[in-house]
Amino acid sequence: MNKYIFSFLFLITTVVYMGCNNQEDSSAQMQEDETNFQYQVDQFADVAILRYQIPGFDQLTAKQKELVYYLYEAALAGRDIFYDQNYKYNLKVRKTLEAIVSSYNGDKNSDDYKNFMDYAKRVWFSNGIHHHYASDKFQPEFSKEFFTGAVKKANQADLPLTEGQTVDQFLAEITPIIFDPNVAPKKIVLDPGVDVIKASAVNFYEGVTQKEVEAYYNKIRKADDPSPISYGLNSKMVKENGQLVEKVWKVDGMYSPAIEKIVGWLEKAITVAENDAQKAALQKLVEFYKTGDLKTWDDYNVLWVQDTSSVVDVVNGFIEVYQDPLGYRGAFESVVSIKDFEATKRIDAISRQAQWFEDNSPIDDKFKKENVVGISAKVITVVVESGDAAPTTPIGINLPNANWIRIKHGSKSVSLGNIVHSYSMASSKEQVKEFAWSDEEVELMEKYGTVTDHLHTDMHEVIGHASGKINEGVGAPKLSLKNYGSPIEEARADLVALYYMPDKKLVEIGIMPDEEAFKAEYIRYIRNGLQYQLNRVELGNNIEQAHMRNRQAIAKWVYEKGQPENVIEKKVRDGKTYFVVNDFQKLRNLFGQLLKEVQRITSEGDFEAAKNFIENYGVKVDLEIHKEVKERFSKLNIAPYKGFIQPVLKPVMEDGKIVDVTVEYPKDFVEQMLYYGKNYSFLPVN
Ligand SMILES: [Zn+2]
């Protein structure tokens, strides 16, 4: 649960910089490279479809590529499972939609057809008939008559008819599933006072009540177990002959046809594993899928955490439990990745200079560390995602979920570098233009915005959190500064990054393009703190989220303190407000001053000062500005949700052996969904 919330906040944090309507013209013939890669390719309902590249793939050895390919196939092999987990009839609906899309030859300009396609895309995007986030059932805007006609004209062999079922019988069954708003209205219901099992459409329980499930697990759970298994993680719970029974997802159990495929590909992967640690982990994962034993699952996770040297990594299994209203059952997901070589270089370059950054920091000497070690933030490059991780994806992953494993054996925490990059590249030019005072600003942001945004994040992680020391006897900020500890700590890390952005050192060590580039980040940071991020706050509300608090606090503080010298100027044009940075050097000095103070607050555990800073600058929202920001955003048509088309890997065979693997980046979401439906559909439809 923690990971999801973290990831989601992290995600929407990034989303605020992103947007749509920036589809570049690109002819089909033109070879795409980094400079003309088209990031956004589709938009419908409340959703935009993006693409991502796999930089570094070509640097893999042939054997590593082969390994990646097998894991890629294992990921896609489990895709159907997540549909079925979300709702019992999702596969039936999806196959029906796919049968229609594949064979439809009526008027494609009719409203019915367009609305039908929108519906189909939404179902693919959400892995089912309920909104992936809001959880409400989609209401089709095409007519039942259109649907009936299209089903009748579809290729009968493609329809998911049960044995002996006529098309009319089939229609009678499926029509209410799609059209009746009272049938399975919500995927997940968490309201107190209702039976959340009965009220939720997810396919994790059948014929059982919430009380029965809770009683079942309370009975088998041992209170003093230091290493409890993840009860219920890999099964559906049903009632048989009056008894609660777990239908386990394993080979020869529920979902066996898909799991057998996963196992088949994992077994191939084992033959080309990079090293013994990785091999042992993959073998354990296969054992888990074959036995369904949750102790084996824990053993696997321990081995997975211990494998830190491999270039190729994989998450494959029943992982996050937030689709289950009671939080037991894991949704299938897979993320296949390779180490991000570029980011690793960048991070190493920063990390190597950690002591220089500490020594030259504007903070008091007595708070400086004599021996500072840069935190080695891990960045991965995603190769493919499926199940719960696609088309919508987290941008940070922190696993395993079992708390005792995290404490005893550690965890892996990574940021999905190429996904973040894609979000950033697809960010709305309209948004930048809307809030920019001049064309020069727009140019600056377009030229450097992505690079400096990444760099800010790296500096924040690698030297920001690592720098400074806390006085003896003063605890961690969480303890000494209580609820202000988190925004203060984030402010401190941000300020270290901001302070060093204009430093020649960054150009010298080759991570900043030139001495002009940092301006893009200064402009973006101020604008985000004072304007962009307010779009995510309900009108009339205060800012609650820690990261948002620290960003506004910093931006507001430097704005106010710089006023005598007009460092940041508030200008109004055509009734719209702009914050314009007039003096970048003075702004840097202000960041330095604030860093000094925030470090003092942290080192001394000065609760009152922390409280004053955050409460005075980070919490309350200027209502007029807030209203204006909301209005300006609402006119920009920025899709709140985003998902991805996956790259396609193809093996190059010689004498029956894989000698190379090629990567393609498809552009058509519908085509990919149909391709998946055709080639990776292994579960029978009941
Ligand atoms: Zn941080």
Residues whose N, C-alpha, C, O or C-beta is under 5 A from the ligand:
A	BS01	ZN	E490 A493
